[in-house]
Amino acid sequence: MRCHYEVLDVSRNADVSEIKIAYRKLALKWHPDKNLENSEYCKEQFQIVQQAYEILSDHQERTCLDVFQYFTSTCFKGYGDDENDFYAIYRNVFENIAKEDMKFMDEKEEICAVPSFDPHNIREARYRKYLKSIEKENKKVRQKAKKERNEEIRNLVAFVKKRDKRLQAHRKIQEQKLLENKNKREALRKQKIVERQAQLNTFGAQPEWAKFDNVKSELEKK
């Protein structure tokens, strides 16, 4: 499936008006009634344009799309220093996610508040007796959508961390430090055994408890 932004030939930061203008232009171009000589192909293209517009003009649909499309290594070009590299792309992604949440944040709500996913508008409820059922359904759908959104973002974070060269380098450094510390502890343990044995040797014949193997065994227990 082609990228919806590419279908409408708009940038990922395009606003609603830009998306609408692009859609109208392409809808006129591909409308089957205006292309009778090749109506089947144009009908297919027209439907692709319609689908792209329906997704990008819907706030929630676009938000989900904008996150989903970044679960692939093809969305960035290398780890250089330009607007299409790994760091620039994902920095913009997480900045946009943060801005999106901030738009819908209520001062009285928790910091993790996210956009509303309510399927019904309470203000449109004409009869009070239906209000509670609508509120209940809205709450259920909202909680489910929030959970899915949070899970999606957590998965994206995991995806990015796994491919971040800086984190990979940091992990290697940490692993190397752990290995070095382990080797130091082992060297120190062996040194203590040798020093203890040398001290015991200065006293001549050793009792059974002071023999090297027994000393080593005791130290290894500590």
Secondary structure, 3 states (H helix, E strand, C coil): CCCHHHHHCCCCCCCHHHHHHHHHHHHHHHCHHHCHHHHHHHHHHHHHHHHHHHHHCCHHHHHHHHHHCCCCHHHCCCCCCCCCCHHHHHHHHHHHHHHHHHHCCCCCCCCCCCCCCCCCCHHHCCCHHHHHHHHHHHHHHHHHHHHHHHHHHHHHHHHHHHHCHHHHHHHHHHHHHHHHHHHHHHHHHHHHHHHHHHHHHCCCCCCHHHCHHHHHHHHHHC
